[in-house]
Amino acid sequence: MAFPTAVNDQITDAVTQSNVKVIGEAPAFAMGSIYQSMAHSTGILFENAVSAQQQQNTLAQAAANQGVMQIYSLDTTAAAGATEKIAQTGVSDNLTSLLTVLRAFKP
């Protein structure tokens, strides 16, 4: 019961109950606001993840395309000649040459 005033007791009780109701609901509204903010932030996080994934896929496709273009731009005859030259200068050929030189110095 409120203190005796010139205002009707029913009015003061209604105002008091309204104030108590607002104060009582404040934590629930605050938590609701926090949950909404978290949901929005999570949505933005997933949007950014999808965007980054799309950019990575685009870069991977561009890199693969560059590789194919380089493969197709090679002259196959020149590549075969270079492979043959590399194959002829193997370790076994070097060892055979070294053995021949050492045998030449033997008395």
C-alpha positions in Angstrom: 0.0 0.0 0.0 1.3 3.4 -0.9 1.7 6.4 1.4 -1.4 8.5 1.9 -1.4 11.2 -0.8 -4.0 13.4 -2.5 -4.0 10.9 -5.5 -6.3 7.9 -5.4 -4.7 4.7 -4.1 -5.8 2.8 -7.1 -3.9 5.1 -9.4 -0.7 4.9 -7.3 -1.0 1.1 -7.2 -1.4 0.9 -11.0 1.6 3.2 -11.6 3.7 1.2 -9.1 2.7 -2.1 -10.8 3.6 -0.7 -14.2 7.0 0.4 -12.9 7.6 -3.0 -11.4 6.5 -4.7 -14.6 8.9 -2.6 -16.7 11.8 -3.3 -14.3 11.0 -7.0 -14.2 11.0 -7.3 -18.0 14.2 -5.4 -18.5 16.6 -8.4 -18.2 14.5 -10.4 -20.6 14.5 -7.6 -23.2 18.3 -7.2 -22.7 18.9 -10.9 -23.3 16.7 -10.8 -26.3 18.7 -7.9 -27.7 21.9 -9.8 -27.0 20.6 -12.9 -28.8 19.5 -10.9 -31.8 23.0 -9.2 -32.0 24.7 -12.6 -31.8 22.5 -14.1 -34.5 23.2 -11.1 -36.8 26.9 -11.4 -36.2 26.9 -15.1 -36.9 25.0 -14.5 -40.1 27.6 -11.9 -41.2 30.4 -14.4 -40.3 28.9 -17.1 -42.5 28.4 -14.6 -45.4 32.0 -13.6 -45.1 33.1 -17.3 -45.1 31.1 -18.0 -48.2 32.6 -14.9 -50.0 36.1 -16.0 -49.1 35.4 -19.5 -50.3 34.2 -18.2 -53.6 37.3 -16.0 -54.0 39.5 -18.9 -53.3 37.7 -21.0 -55.9 38.1 -18.3 -58.5 41.9 -18.0 -57.7 42.2 -21.8 -58.0 40.5 -21.9 -61.3 42.7 -19.0 -62.6 45.9 -20.9 -61.4 44.8 -24.1 -63.1 44.0 -22.2 -66.3 47.5 -20.6 -66.3 49.1 -24.0 -65.8 47.1 -25.5 -68.7 48.0 -22.5 -70.9 51.7 -23.0 -70.1 51.5 -26.7 -70.9 49.9 -26.1 -74.2 52.4 -23.3 -75.1 55.4 -25.6 -74.8 57.1 -26.8 -78.0 57.0 -30.6 -77.7 60.1 -31.2 -79.9 62.2 -28.8 -77.8 60.9 -30.4 -74.6 61.8 -33.8 -75.9 65.3 -32.6 -76.8 65.9 -31.1 -73.4 64.7 -34.3 -71.7 67.1 -36.3 -73.8 70.0 -34.0 -72.9 69.2 -34.3 -69.2 68.9 -38.1 -69.4 72.4 -38.3 -71.0 74.1 -36.5 -68.2 73.1 -38.9 -65.5 75.2 -40.1 -62.5 76.1 -43.4 -64.1 77.7 -41.6 -67.1 79.7 -39.3 -64.8 81.0 -42.3 -62.8 82.0 -44.2 -66.0 83.9 -41.1 -67.2 85.7 -40.8 -63.8 86.6 -44.5 -63.8 88.1 -44.2 -67.3 90.2 -41.3 -66.2 91.4 -43.1 -63.1 92.4 -46.2 -65.2 94.4 -43.9 -67.4 96.6 -42.9 -64.5 97.3 -46.5 -63.4 100.9 -47.6 -64.2 
